[in-house]
Amino acid sequence: MAKQAKTAIKTKDQKAAAEAKNWTKVIRAVRSPKTGAYTFKESIVHKDKIKDFLAKK
């Protein structure tokens, strides 16, 4: 017996699913002035604000 596709999740809240596609996870490498090592800043950003997030120092 084959598994059934979980279409209930897809059709349950289409408006929320469409809005979720407008958000992106952005990861930026930041160098520590003290040690010189890189750390990573992660953030969930709206797709229209990605350039602003990456332009910050």
Secondary structure, DSSP 8 states (H G I E B T S, - for coil): ------HHHHHH-HHHHHHHTTEEEEEEEEE-TTT--EEEEEEEEEGGGHHHHHH--
